[in-house]
Amino acid sequence: MRKFSTKELVNLSLLIALNIVLTRVASIRINIGAVEGIRIGFGSFPIILAGLIFGPAGGGIVGAVGDIVGYYINPAGAYMPLFTLSAALTGIIPPLVLRMTKRQNWNLWELMLAIGIDQIITSVILTPYFLQLAFGIPFFATLPARILSQAINVPLFAVLALRIMKRANILLG
């Protein structure tokens, strides 16, 4: 695992804080029974951005730490390590997919593909599966809303990430 500079750690910390606020405060929660079944929001964007800018290790750290700290700040049920794994994978998968292009300057379609693969794996498949394992919520009960939200989030996240990375010299460099 690579070592992060102090400046990079500060930027990762800011992305963790942004993740917590966007996930725990600025999102719409839909309960299924007594359990939060669907959460619509932009909380995964800081995790994806961390992965794109700081690599898989940075994205995984932002996802895992953001999930753990966010749970202790605003718990919603029992702590489930499986959701922490899913949050970490949200930051790990996009940079790994983009490494296959062997380029540093990605276009919008490459970002949409990488983020789309990531969100299909983590938000559309793993999270409903973990909800079924932990709380007995049927897998297919949350699937339509998750697919619809990701159809909106993936292009939006790709456009935002591309714009931020074009200005990364100013914001993070």
BELJOHU-V643808 format. One record per residue. N is the residue number from 1. RES is the residue in three letters. PHI is phi in degrees with one decimal (* if undefined). PSI is psi as a letter, one per 40 degrees, with the letter a starting at -180 (NA if undefined). Layout:
BEGIN
n=[N | N]
res=[RES | RES]
phi=[PHI | PHI]
psi=[PSI | PSI]
END
This chain:
BEGIN
n=[1 | 2 | 3 | 4 | 5 | 6 | 7 | 8 | 9 | 10 | 11 | 12 | 13 | 14 | 15 | 16 | 17 | 18 | 19 | 20 | 21 | 22 | 23 | 24 | 25 | 26 | 27 | 28 | 29 | 30 | 31 | 32 | 33 | 34 | 35 | 36 | 37 | 38 | 39 | 40 | 41 | 42 | 43 | 44 | 45 | 46 | 47 | 48 | 49 | 50 | 51 | 52 | 53 | 54 | 55 | 56 | 57 | 58 | 59 | 60 | 61 | 62 | 63 | 64 | 65 | 66 | 67 | 68 | 69 | 70 | 71 | 72 | 73 | 74 | 75 | 76 | 77 | 78 | 79 | 80 | 81 | 82 | 83 | 84 | 85 | 86 | 87 | 88 | 89 | 90 | 91 | 92 | 93 | 94 | 95 | 96 | 97 | 98 | 99 | 100 | 101 | 102 | 103 | 104 | 105 | 106 | 107 | 108 | 109 | 110 | 111 | 112 | 113 | 114 | 115 | 116 | 117 | 118 | 119 | 120 | 121 | 122 | 123 | 124 | 125 | 126 | 127 | 128 | 129 | 130 | 131 | 132 | 133 | 134 | 135 | 136 | 137 | 138 | 139 | 140 | 141 | 142 | 143 | 144 | 145 | 146 | 147 | 148 | 149 | 150 | 151 | 152 | 153 | 154 | 155 | 156 | 157 | 158 | 159 | 160 | 161 | 162 | 163 | 164 | 165 | 166 | 167 | 168 | 169 | 170 | 171 | 172 | 173]
res=[MET | ARG | LYS | PHE | SER | THR | LYS | GLU | LEU | VAL | ASN | LEU | SER | LEU | LEU | ILE | ALA | LEU | ASN | ILE | VAL | LEU | THR | ARG | VAL | ALA | SER | ILE | ARG | ILE | ASN | ILE | GLY | ALA | VAL | GLU | GLY | ILE | ARG | ILE | GLY | PHE | GLY | SER | PHE | PRO | ILE | ILE | LEU | ALA | GLY | LEU | ILE | PHE | GLY | PRO | ALA | GLY | GLY | GLY | ILE | VAL | GLY | ALA | VAL | GLY | ASP | ILE | VAL | GLY | TYR | TYR | ILE | ASN | PRO | ALA | GLY | ALA | TYR | MET | PRO | LEU | PHE | THR | LEU | SER | ALA | ALA | LEU | THR | GLY | ILE | ILE | PRO | PRO | LEU | VAL | LEU | ARG | MET | THR | LYS | ARG | GLN | ASN | TRP | ASN | LEU | TRP | GLU | LEU | MET | LEU | ALA | ILE | GLY | ILE | ASP | GLN | ILE | ILE | THR | SER | VAL | ILE | LEU | THR | PRO | TYR | PHE | LEU | GLN | LEU | ALA | PHE | GLY | ILE | PRO | PHE | PHE | ALA | THR | LEU | PRO | ALA | ARG | ILE | LEU | SER | GLN | ALA | ILE | ASN | VAL | PRO | LEU | PHE | ALA | VAL | LEU | ALA | LEU | ARG | ILE | MET | LYS | ARG | ALA | ASN | ILE | LEU | LEU | GLY]
phi=[* | -76.8 | -90.6 | -98.2 | -73.9 | -60.9 | -62.7 | -66.1 | -63.9 | -64.2 | -63.5 | -63.2 | -63.0 | -64.7 | -67.9 | -63.0 | -61.2 | -63.3 | -59.5 | -63.6 | -65.0 | -68.0 | -81.1 | -89.8 | -112.0 | -98.6 | -140.2 | -96.6 | -110.2 | -118.3 | -85.7 | -119.2 | 72.4 | -99.6 | -118.9 | -69.2 | -93.5 | -135.9 | -125.8 | -106.0 | 179.5 | -113.6 | -63.9 | -82.6 | -62.1 | -61.4 | -68.3 | -63.5 | -62.0 | -61.7 | -64.7 | -68.7 | -87.8 | -106.6 | 90.6 | -59.0 | -64.7 | -63.2 | -64.5 | -64.3 | -64.8 | -60.3 | -64.4 | -69.0 | -65.7 | -60.7 | -68.4 | -67.2 | -64.9 | -60.4 | -63.8 | -72.2 | -77.0 | -142.2 | -69.7 | -128.5 | 91.3 | -74.7 | -71.4 | -123.3 | -60.5 | -62.9 | -72.0 | -66.8 | -60.2 | -62.4 | -65.3 | -65.0 | -63.6 | -60.2 | -91.2 | -88.0 | -66.3 | -57.4 | -66.7 | -68.6 | -64.9 | -70.8 | -64.6 | -68.7 | -78.0 | 57.9 | -128.4 | -100.1 | -99.1 | -89.3 | -95.6 | -60.9 | -68.3 | -65.8 | -64.5 | -62.4 | -64.6 | -63.8 | -69.4 | -63.4 | -60.3 | -60.6 | -69.5 | -64.9 | -67.5 | -84.0 | -86.4 | -92.8 | -105.3 | -67.4 | -61.5 | -62.5 | -65.2 | -66.7 | -64.6 | -66.7 | -63.9 | -81.1 | -122.4 | 76.8 | -74.3 | -57.3 | -53.7 | -80.0 | -69.9 | -98.7 | -60.4 | -59.3 | -66.4 | -66.8 | -64.0 | -63.1 | -65.2 | -74.2 | -63.7 | -87.3 | -66.6 | -59.3 | -64.1 | -62.6 | -62.0 | -65.7 | -64.9 | -62.3 | -62.7 | -63.1 | -65.3 | -67.1 | -69.1 | -67.5 | -101.2 | -57.8 | -61.4 | -83.0 | -77.7 | -120.2 | -98.5]
psi=[h | i | h | i | i | d | d | d | d | d | d | d | d | d | d | d | d | d | d | d | d | d | d | d | d | f | i | h | h | h | i | h | b | e | i | h | d | h | h | h | a | f | d | e | d | d | d | d | d | d | d | d | d | e | i | d | d | d | d | d | d | d | d | d | d | d | d | d | d | d | d | d | d | g | i | g | a | i | h | h | d | d | d | d | d | d | d | d | d | d | e | d | d | d | d | d | d | d | d | d | e | f | i | d | g | i | i | d | d | d | d | d | d | d | d | d | d | d | d | d | d | d | d | d | d | d | d | d | d | d | d | d | d | d | e | e | h | h | d | e | d | e | d | d | d | d | d | d | d | d | d | d | d | d | d | d | d | d | d | d | d | d | d | d | d | d | e | d | d | d | d | e | NA]
END
